[in-house]
C-alpha cells in the first residue's frame, strides 16, 4: 500500500469519539442525514445547491465492524480513525456531487468512476431516548473504489488524493495485529461489501438509479430486487463504493437536561489535536 502521512503514527484519539460511539450503539438503526453540494443550473445566483438524504453509518474507516455472516478476508487490526463510513452505488448522484464540488470539479460522469472526490459534506445524527443529543460532523468526503485503489502502474490523481487525505487521519494501533505492509485498501473496501446484507448487495445490480423505466438498460445483468449472496459478484462490486467522511469540526448538542443543555464544538488543528469549546446550545 502507499505510504501514509507521518501524522498517522502519532495522531491522538479524538476526545469526542468514545461518547459518539456509545450514543450510536444505542440507536436501533444508526441512520443519519448526509448533505452534499450539487452544481446549480446555468444562470443561478449561486454555484451550488444543497442536497440531503438518509444514509446508514457503517463504522469508522480502518475498523471494520464485526459481522458473523461476512466471510470476506479481513485486514489485520493495524489502523483506526475518526472517519465514519457509508456505502453507496457509483451511479447514485451523491458520488458525482462529491467529485463536482471538490477541488477537481468534475463535470462529466466518466470523471467520477474511480476513487477520488473530496467535496464538502455535513453529517447529522439525532439520538433519541435518554440521550437527546444531536451530532453534526462537518468536513469532506472521499470515494473509494476497489477497482483502482491498488494495482500495478501509476496511481491516478484521485487515488493519490484519497490515500493522502484519508491516510493522514489513519492512526497506527500500537498493539495492532501485524505490520502496516499487510494492510490492504481494497481488502477493506471488499470487507464493507461483505458486511452488507444480500438484499443491499443486490441493490448494486439494480437498473440505473434515476433512469426513466421506459428507457433501455442491460436487463441481462441488472435486475431489481435481486439478492446477492456471493462476495465476488462482478457487477455488484463494479458499482460498489465506500465513502469516507473526514471531519474537521464536530458539534455535540446535548439537550438531555434543559437546565444543563450545552453544545460542545470540537475542531482539529494542523497538528492533529482536537480543540474543545463549550457553548450554549
Secondary structure by P-SEA (a helix, b strand, c coil): cccccccccccccccccaaaaaaaaacccbbbbbbbcccccccccccbbbbbbbbbbcccccccccccccccccccccccccbbbbbbbcccaaaaaaaaacccccccccccccccccccbbbbbbbccccbbbbbbbbbbbbbbcccccccccccaaaaaaaaaaaaacccccccccccccccaaaaaaaaaaaccaaaaaaaacccccccccccccccccccbbbbcccccaaaaaabbbbbbbccbbbbbbcccccbbbbbbbbbccccbbbbbbbcc
